């Protein structure tokens, strides 16, 4: 035991107390109403500006989890409730949002949601901006008011020089061949495609204006190419 002296009104009172434990103090077992520490080593370290969790073992993993499957965890940027940015993770058996993930901004507005039941991300009414690439098997415009049977659009490439725009999940698409500067239309493709650039088709019909103002005014010397001699449309023989 150690002694300390406390002076009061001219009298001296000696107070005995146990010596302070060596630092750091190790508690081998600790259980209270709010905390039950069953860890076999340090798993929580609180510093002035950072709280570290988990083992210091390299390449190890650590989980922060609820002991139930029908609840959720909220990670909030403050203690002002609906005015704080939050991330909500729902357990697999939650009654309405099982397995979902929500990103919520100020004023309690959901900005991003992963819907596990639909296997889809919902970016709400937000724009998507990236400086990288977007890789997708197809783009679905689900909010259209015109297309009713197939609302899928695909962007891809047939070859290294031939990008493709596909209009549905069937055989209707448009390609552009960079090496020849020609477009090719495939409509329900089951045979030879319709090609623009070097136009290759049996019938051409239009209800609007066909504008040939861009035709060359001299023979391009390429068989089948159109050109204009004053006001006369000519076909080159090569």
C-alpha positions in Angstrom: 0.0 0.0 0.0 1.1 3.6 -0.6 0.3 6.7 1.4 -0.9 10.2 0.4 -1.4 13.1 2.8 -4.5 15.2 2.8 -4.3 18.5 4.8 -7.5 20.1 6.1 -7.9 22.8 8.8 -4.4 22.2 10.1 -4.9 18.5 10.5 -3.2 15.8 8.4 -5.1 12.9 7.1 -3.2 10.0 5.6 -5.0 8.0 2.9 -3.8 4.6 1.8 -4.3 3.3 -1.7 -3.1 0.5 -3.9 -0.2 1.3 -6.2 -1.0 2.0 -9.9 -0.6 -1.0 -12.1 2.2 -1.2 -14.6 1.3 0.4 -18.0 -0.2 -1.0 -20.2 -2.6 -2.7 -18.0 -3.8 -6.1 -19.2 -7.3 -7.4 -18.3 -7.5 -11.1 -19.0 -11.2 -11.4 -18.6 -13.9 -8.7 -18.6 -17.6 -9.0 -18.7 -20.2 -6.4 -18.0 -23.8 -5.7 -19.0 -22.7 -3.9 -22.1 -19.3 -5.5 -23.0 -18.3 -9.2 -23.1 -14.6 -9.5 -24.1 -13.8 -13.0 -25.4 -10.9 -12.0 -27.6 -7.6 -14.0 -27.3 -5.6 -10.9 -28.2 -5.9 -7.2 -28.9 -8.8 -6.5 -31.2 -9.7 -2.9 -30.3 -7.3 0.0 -30.0 -8.5 3.6 -29.3 -6.1 6.4 -30.1 -6.7 10.2 -30.2 -7.8 10.3 -33.8 -8.3 6.7 -34.9 -9.9 3.6 -33.6 -8.4 0.4 -34.9 -10.2 -3.0 -34.9 -9.0 -6.5 -35.7 -5.8 -8.4 -35.4 -2.4 -6.9 -36.4 -1.6 -10.2 -38.2 -0.7 -9.5 -41.8 -3.4 -10.3 -44.5 -5.9 -11.2 -41.8 -9.6 -10.3 -41.9 -12.0 -9.0 -39.3 -15.7 -8.6 -39.2 -18.0 -6.1 -37.5 -21.4 -7.9 -37.5 -24.8 -8.0 -35.8 -25.6 -11.2 -33.8 -28.9 -11.4 -35.8 -29.8 -11.8 -39.5 -33.0 -9.7 -39.7 -31.6 -6.3 -38.6 -29.1 -3.8 -39.9 -26.0 -1.6 -39.2 -25.9 2.1 -39.7 -22.6 3.9 -40.2 -23.3 7.7 -39.7 -21.1 10.7 -40.2 -22.6 12.5 -37.2 -25.2 12.3 -34.5 -27.8 14.6 -36.1 -30.0 11.7 -37.4 -31.6 12.4 -40.8 -29.2 15.3 -41.5 -26.1 13.1 -41.6 -24.6 11.0 -44.4 -25.1 7.4 -43.6 -24.5 3.9 -45.0 -27.0 1.2 -44.0 -26.3 -2.5 -44.4 -29.2 -4.9 -43.9 -29.1 -8.5 -42.8 -30.1 -11.3 -45.1 -33.4 -11.9 -43.4 -34.5 -8.3 -43.0 -38.3 -8.1 -43.6 -38.2 -5.5 -46.4 -34.6 -4.9 -47.4 -32.8 -8.3 -47.0 -29.2 -8.1 -48.1 -29.6 -4.5 -49.4 -27.1 -1.7 -49.1 -28.1 2.0 -48.9 -26.1 5.2 -49.2 -28.1 8.1 -47.8 -27.2 11.8 -47.9 -28.3 14.9 -45.9 -32.1 15.4 -45.5 -32.6 11.6 -45.4 -32.3 11.2 -49.2 -31.3 7.8 -50.6 -28.6 8.4 -53.3 -27.6 4.9 -54.1 -29.2 1.5 -53.3 -28.2 -2.1 -54.0 -31.3 -4.2 -54.3 -30.3 -7.7 -53.5 -33.6 -9.2 -54.6 -33.3 -7.6 -58.1 -29.5 -7.9 -58.3 -29.3 -4.3 -59.4 -27.8 -0.9 -58.4 -30.2 2.0 -58.3 -28.5 5.4 -58.7 -31.8 7.2 -58.1 -32.0 10.5 -60.1 -28.2 11.0 -60.0 -25.8 11.5 -62.9 -23.0 8.9 -63.3 -19.6 10.4 -64.0 -16.4 8.5 -64.6 -13.0 9.1 -66.1 -12.6 5.4 -66.7 -14.4 2.9 -68.9 -17.8 1.3 -68.4 -18.0 -2.3 -69.4 -21.4 -3.9 -69.8 -23.2 -6.7 -71.7 -26.0 -4.2 -72.5 -27.7 -0.9 -71.5 -31.3 -1.1 -70.6 -33.5 2.0 -70.8 -36.2 0.9 -68.5 -38.0 4.3 -68.3 -38.8 4.6 -72.0 -42.4 5.4 -73.0 -42.1 4.2 -76.6 -40.5 0.8 -76.7 -42.8 -1.9 -75.2 -41.4 -5.3 -76.2 -37.6 -4.9 -76.0 -35.9 -1.9 -74.3 -32.3 -3.1 -74.5 -29.5 -1.2 -76.3 -26.0 -2.7 -76.7 -22.7 -1.0 -77.5 -19.9 -3.2 -78.5 -17.5 -4.1 -81.3 -17.5 -6.9 -83.9 -13.8 -6.5 -84.7 -11.0 -4.2 -83.8 -12.1 -1.7 -86.5 -15.9 -2.2 -86.3 -17.9 -0.7 -83.4 -21.5 -2.0 -83.1 -24.7 -0.4 -81.9 -27.4 -3.0 -81.4 -31.0 -1.9 -81.0 -32.5 -4.9 -79.3 -31.7 -8.4 -78.2 -32.5 -9.8 -81.6 -30.6 -9.2 -84.9 -31.2 -5.5 -85.5 -28.0 -3.5 -85.3 -25.7 -1.0 -87.0 -21.9 -1.3 -87.5 -19.3 1.1 -88.8 -16.3 -0.2 -90.5 -13.5 2.3 -89.9 -11.2 0.8 -92.5 -13.7 1.5 -95.4 -15.7 4.3 -93.7 -18.9 2.4 -94.3 -22.0 1.7 -92.2 -23.8 -1.6 -92.3 -27.4 -2.2 -91.1 -28.5 -5.6 -90.0 -32.3 -5.9 -89.7 -33.5 -9.2 -88.3 -30.3 -10.5 -89.9 -30.7 -13.7 -91.8 -28.8 -13.0 -95.0 -26.8 -10.2 -96.6 -26.8 -7.0 -94.7 -27.7 -3.5 -96.0 -24.5 -1.5 -96.3 -24.2 2.3 -96.4 -21.0 3.9 -97.7 -21.0 1.5 -100.6 -24.8 1.2 -100.6 -25.7 -2.4 -101.4 -29.5 -3.1 -101.5 -32.3 -3.9 -103.9 -34.8 -1.3 -102.7 -34.5 2.2 -101.2 -37.6 4.0 -100.1 -38.0 7.3 -98.3 -40.9 9.5 -97.2 -38.7 12.5 -96.6 -35.9 14.3 -98.4 -32.9 12.5 -99.8 -30.0 15.0 -99.9 -27.2 14.3 -102.4 -25.5 17.7 -101.9 -22.4 15.9 -100.6 -21.8 14.0 -103.8 -18.3 14.5 -105.4 -18.4 16.7 -108.5 -15.9 14.5 -110.3 -15.7 10.8 -111.1 -14.3 9.0 -108.0 -13.1 6.1 -110.3 -14.6 3.5 -107.9 -17.2 1.2 -109.5 -20.7 1.9 -108.2 -20.0 5.2 -106.5 -22.3 8.1 -107.2 -21.0 11.5 -108.3 -22.6 14.6 -109.7 -21.9 16.2 -113.1 -23.6 19.6 -112.9 -27.2 18.6 -112.2 -26.9 15.0 -113.3 -26.3 12.1 -110.9 -23.7 9.7 -112.3 -22.6 6.2 -111.4 -18.9 5.6 -111.7 -17.7 2.6 -113.6 -14.4 2.5 -111.9 
